[in-house]
Each structure stands twice: as C-alpha cells, then as structure tokens.
Amino acid sequence: MMTNRNEQHRIAIIGAGPGGLTLARILQEHGVKTVVYEREASPISRQQGGSLDIHPESGQRALREAGLLEQFQALARYEGEDFRLLDKTGKVYLDEVADSKDGNRPEIDRGTLRGLLLNAIDPTCIHWGYNLNEAIPKDNGQHELHFDNGHVDIVDLVVAADGAFSRIRTLLTDVVPTYTGLSMVELYVNNVAVEHPEIAAFNRRGKLFALSDHKGILGQLNGDGRLCVYAAFRVEQDWVETSGIPFDQPEEAKYQLLKLFGDWDESLTTYISSATGPIVPRRIYMLPVGLTWTHKPGVTLIGDAAHLMSPFAGEGVNLAMLDAAELALSIVAHQDLSAAVQAYEEKMYPYTAESAKMSDDNLALCFGEDAAPKLMELMNQYHDQ
Ligand SMILES: Cc1cc2nc3c(=O)[nH]c(=O)nc-3n(C[C@H](O)[C@H](O)[C@H](O)COP(=O)(O)OP(=O)(O)OC[C@H]3O[C@@H](n4cnc5c(N)ncnc54)[C@H](O)[C@@H]3O)c2cc1C
C-alpha cells in the first residue's frame, strides 16, 4: 500500500473551535497526526453558549467524514427547528412547527458539539493554554510558531482555525474584518420552561425573531434549558461605549435596554426583563464577501479566519466544519502538501462567497424597512423552491 507522504509532515492547527477540531478528527481518521494549539486554558474555561443548526450539505457532511454523524444525530434536537417571526406589535408573520424526527437542520448546543469532537480526538494532540503570538515564515515553506508561554514549534503546515481575529491571516492578506453596523447584546433567561413557562410556550422549541425599526429581539432555546436572547441594534461601531448602558450592571443595563424597546409588545420585552446573569454586548464584524488570497506554501485559513460573516445565514459553524473536511480530504488525496492546500483553497472560495453574500443580504433585510413582512416573503420563496 502506498503511504501518504503527508503522514510524515508536521501539521499544526491553531484554534480548537468547531473548524480546528473537525480538521484534527478527520485527519486522525486517515492516520495523519496533527497538533492543535488552543489559547483557552481548558475545555471548560469558557462558557460556550448558543445553539447551532447543522446543515446536511456542510456541517453534517463533515461529521459523516469524521465518523461522528450517528453520535451527532443522537444528541441533536430536531424540534429546535421551530421558527416564529413577528414584528414589534406581536403580529405573527411565520409560525413554523418542526417535525420532531425528520427535519434536516437539527440544533445542537455549541458546548455539546465541542464535547462530541473532543471525545473523538486523541487528547495528547491538543495543547490547552497555548496562545499563538506570531507565525514566522521560513525560506523552505515551513513556519516557526511562537506562543505567549515561550513555546516555539516549527511546522510544515500551519492551519489558522483561530476565528474572527486570526493572528495568521496577515501572512496571506492585508484585509481586516470591518464592523457590519450591527451590535447584538446577549442575555439569558435561565431554566425558561420552569421559571417562565409563558415565555417558553410563546417562543416554542426553537428560534423567534421579532424585527421592526432597524432593531430586533431574537430568542433561541438551548438544549440546557436556557433561552439565549439577543437584543440587536443598527448602531455606530462605538455604541457599546457611547450608549451609556452599563453592561457590567445587569439590572440597570436591562432597564436602559428596555427603554430602547419602549413601544414594543410586552410579549417580546419580557425576553429582556426576565433575563438573569451577565449581559454581553457583541459587535458583529465581517470580511469582504468573496475574499481570496495568493496561495503560499505552508499556511492556510479555515472557518471564520478565512471568511468571517454575520450570523444571519446560520452558516458560520457549518462552513468552518465543511472547510475542515475539504482540507483534510485534500491532504489525504494529494502527495504534495502545498498542492493539497491550494486545491482546498480553490474549492472553498466559491461556496463560502455564496454564503457570505447571503449573510450580508439577510442582515440588510432583517434590519431594514418592513423587515418582518420582507423576511416572511423571502422564507416563503425558499420553502417553495
Ligand atoms: C452572536 C453570534 C451568533 C452566532 N450564531 C451562529 C449560528 O446560529 N449558526 C452558525 O453556524 N454560526 C453562528 N455564529 C458564527 C459561528 O460562531 C462561527 O462562524 C464559528 O464559531 C466559526 O468557527 P471557527 O472554528 O472558525 O472559529 P471559532 O469558533 O471562533 O474558534 C476559534 C478558536 O481559536 C482560538 N484562538 C483564537 N486565537 C487564538 C490564538 N492566538 N492562539 C490559540 N488559539 C486561538 C479561540 O479561543 C477559539 O477556540 C454566530 C456568531 C456570533 C458572534
């Protein structure tokens, strides 16, 4: 049997997010060992938050390549595909109830997905508490990796799976993420079914979008019983600082947020007033739609590092995992590592550009004029296809 020369190469993956872990797992399945460096101190050092819908042609395909599709199906929440669309008066535009078994975009909590991948990877490959500071290209195509803790590694390929603000991206392009014009404030209603049964019944088992006046209240039921809530605003980049809202004082922050939704129906504002615990404001950034770069040996990007986009096509995690599958399979199929990376890059550009455009268009629609009726029309067109 011919051995794949790439089994002998040293491949480093920076970032143990969904992209990096899927890549490590699929390569491991093909006998290619990698080293994963993650800046977080341990798998439990940060609350992972948020529920993700995993699409058949991308996230689920990657899980199949990883040999984890059946385990995923056992963990996934098919009923989480319920979707409600309203405007600020509480008028309902869409009220979709998912089939509990046969939906094709089931939900999984981010932490559960990470656990599924981590359990399937040789733990000696993953180095926690390694924050990459710099990757320095050498003349022979290798890269010298420098970490905050003083560790240095020399590798044949470094894969940047280090998310939105990748430290490696500058080796391939000068382009940096720009602010989309949207800021989202993240809150949680804990144990919603027991503590707020009226909200649980109103929201149902999946997502609720209330959109009006260039603003939104978005609800998303997580598998751990929490309702993740986003209050979303079309605002200047420095709004988090200039709004005067003390996000580190949750009760006062909620009071001030509610004033911004003063004429919204109580069935919606209760999502904010019922929240407990920390409140996190997030600015939403994106890379230009259709970003490409000139291939260089020994380095590439996957996931958000390659094509950061707003979450309004629900594609970010799915694409990170698909990129991982495409890169892993290309590495296995080619004898030459640089040719493998280049083939992956050429394949990845068109499918990610399409999703990035959809995300951008959806953000403009969701926070533009008459958002609820327009989103209803778009989704009805999608269902009719
Ligand atoms: C508010 C919000 C809601 C979202 N909702 C959805 C959704 O519903 N569906 C969906 O598909 N997507 C959603 N996304 C997008 C999704 O979270 C990302 O697209 C996805 O996580 C990208 O995966 P990744 O592996 O590329 O990067 P990440 O998940 O960002 O992982 C990067 C990893 O790299 C590590 N890292 C970073 N820098 C370094 C360094 N210097 N050294 C070592 N390690 C490093 C980080 O700690 C992290 O673990 C949402 C995003 C946001 C902001």
The ligand as an SDF file (V2000), in Angstrom:
LIG
                    3D

 53 58  0  0  0  0  0  0  0  0999 V2000
  -23.6270   36.2490   18.1930 C   0  0  0  0  0  0  0  0  0  0  0  0
  -23.2380   35.1580   17.2460 C   0  0  0  0  0  0  0  0  0  0  0  0
  -24.1490   34.1720   16.9150 C   0  0  0  0  0  0  0  0  0  0  0  0
  -23.8020   33.1600   16.0110 C   0  0  0  0  0  0  0  0  0  0  0  0
  -24.7430   32.2290   15.6680 N   0  0  0  0  0  0  0  0  0  0  0  0
  -24.4290   31.2760   14.7480 C   0  0  0  0  0  0  0  0  0  0  0  0
  -25.3830   30.3060   14.3400 C   0  0  0  0  0  0  0  0  0  0  0  0
  -26.5270   30.2930   14.8080 O   0  0  0  0  0  0  0  0  0  0  0  0
  -25.0170   29.3840   13.4080 N   0  0  0  0  0  0  0  0  0  0  0  0
  -23.7580   29.3550   12.8570 C   0  0  0  0  0  0  0  0  0  0  0  0
  -23.4620   28.4970   12.0090 O   0  0  0  0  0  0  0  0  0  0  0  0
  -22.8230   30.2560   13.2330 N   0  0  0  0  0  0  0  0  0  0  0  0
  -23.1330   31.2040   14.1620 C   0  0  0  0  0  0  0  0  0  0  0  0
  -22.1920   32.1220   14.5270 N   0  0  0  0  0  0  0  0  0  0  0  0
  -20.8650   32.0620   13.8900 C   0  0  0  0  0  0  0  0  0  0  0  0
  -20.0190   30.9500   14.4730 C   0  0  0  0  0  0  0  0  0  0  0  0
  -19.8970   31.1330   15.8650 O   0  0  0  0  0  0  0  0  0  0  0  0
  -18.6210   30.9210   13.8330 C   0  0  0  0  0  0  0  0  0  0  0  0
  -18.7440   31.0200   12.4300 O   0  0  0  0  0  0  0  0  0  0  0  0
  -17.8680   29.6390   14.1580 C   0  0  0  0  0  0  0  0  0  0  0  0
  -17.6920   29.5020   15.5450 O   0  0  0  0  0  0  0  0  0  0  0  0
  -16.5060   29.6280   13.4630 C   0  0  0  0  0  0  0  0  0  0  0  0
  -15.7720   28.5150   13.8620 O   0  0  0  0  0  0  0  0  0  0  0  0
  -14.1800   28.5550   13.8370 P   0  0  0  0  0  0  0  0  0  0  0  0
  -13.7380   27.2000   14.2870 O   0  0  0  0  0  0  0  0  0  0  0  0
  -13.7210   29.0620   12.5140 O   0  0  0  0  0  0  0  0  0  0  0  0
  -13.7670   29.6860   14.8720 O   0  0  0  0  0  0  0  0  0  0  0  0
  -14.1090   29.8910   16.4440 P   0  0  0  0  0  0  0  0  0  0  0  0
  -15.3400   29.1540   16.8220 O   0  0  0  0  0  0  0  0  0  0  0  0
  -14.0480   31.3560   16.6750 O   0  0  0  0  0  0  0  0  0  0  0  0
  -12.8940   29.1870   17.1700 O   0  0  0  0  0  0  0  0  0  0  0  0
  -11.5990   29.7680   17.1630 C   0  0  0  0  0  0  0  0  0  0  0  0
  -10.7850   29.1340   18.2740 C   0  0  0  0  0  0  0  0  0  0  0  0
   -9.4460   29.6270   18.1580 O   0  0  0  0  0  0  0  0  0  0  0  0
   -8.9760   30.0130   19.4510 C   0  0  0  0  0  0  0  0  0  0  0  0
   -7.9550   31.0460   19.2380 N   0  0  0  0  0  0  0  0  0  0  0  0
   -8.1380   32.3120   18.7920 C   0  0  0  0  0  0  0  0  0  0  0  0
   -6.9690   32.9730   18.7360 N   0  0  0  0  0  0  0  0  0  0  0  0
   -6.0170   32.0950   19.1460 C   0  0  0  0  0  0  0  0  0  0  0  0
   -4.6020   32.1900   19.3060 C   0  0  0  0  0  0  0  0  0  0  0  0
   -3.9400   33.3350   19.0330 N   0  0  0  0  0  0  0  0  0  0  0  0
   -3.9240   31.0950   19.7500 N   0  0  0  0  0  0  0  0  0  0  0  0
   -4.5790   29.9300   20.0250 C   0  0  0  0  0  0  0  0  0  0  0  0
   -5.9230   29.7960   19.9130 N   0  0  0  0  0  0  0  0  0  0  0  0
   -6.6340   30.8560   19.4590 C   0  0  0  0  0  0  0  0  0  0  0  0
  -10.2240   30.5240   20.1610 C   0  0  0  0  0  0  0  0  0  0  0  0
  -10.0680   30.5070   21.5740 O   0  0  0  0  0  0  0  0  0  0  0  0
  -11.2800   29.5300   19.6660 C   0  0  0  0  0  0  0  0  0  0  0  0
  -11.3720   28.3710   20.4900 O   0  0  0  0  0  0  0  0  0  0  0  0
  -22.5070   33.1290   15.4370 C   0  0  0  0  0  0  0  0  0  0  0  0
  -21.5720   34.1020   15.7880 C   0  0  0  0  0  0  0  0  0  0  0  0
  -21.9340   35.1120   16.6840 C   0  0  0  0  0  0  0  0  0  0  0  0
  -20.9330   36.1900   17.0120 C   0  0  0  0  0  0  0  0  0  0  0  0
  1  2  1  0
  2  3  1  0
  2 52  2  0
  3  4  2  0
  4  5  1  0
  4 50  1  0
  5  6  2  0
  6  7  1  0
  6 13  1  0
  7  8  2  0
  7  9  1  0
  9 10  1  0
 10 11  2  0
 10 12  1  0
 12 13  2  0
 13 14  1  0
 14 15  1  0
 14 50  1  0
 15 16  1  0
 16 17  1  0
 16 18  1  0
 18 19  1  0
 18 20  1  0
 20 21  1  0
 20 22  1  0
 22 23  1  0
 23 24  1  0
 24 25  2  0
 24 26  1  0
 24 27  1  0
 27 28  1  0
 28 29  2  0
 28 30  1  0
 28 31  1  0
 31 32  1  0
 32 33  1  0
 33 34  1  0
 33 48  1  0
 34 35  1  0
 35 36  1  0
 35 46  1  0
 36 37  1  0
 36 45  1  0
 37 38  2  0
 38 39  1  0
 39 40  1  0
 39 45  2  0
 40 41  1  0
 40 42  2  0
 42 43  1  0
 43 44  2  0
 44 45  1  0
 46 47  1  0
 46 48  1  0
 48 49  1  0
 50 51  2  0
 51 52  1  0
 52 53  1  0
M  END
$$$$
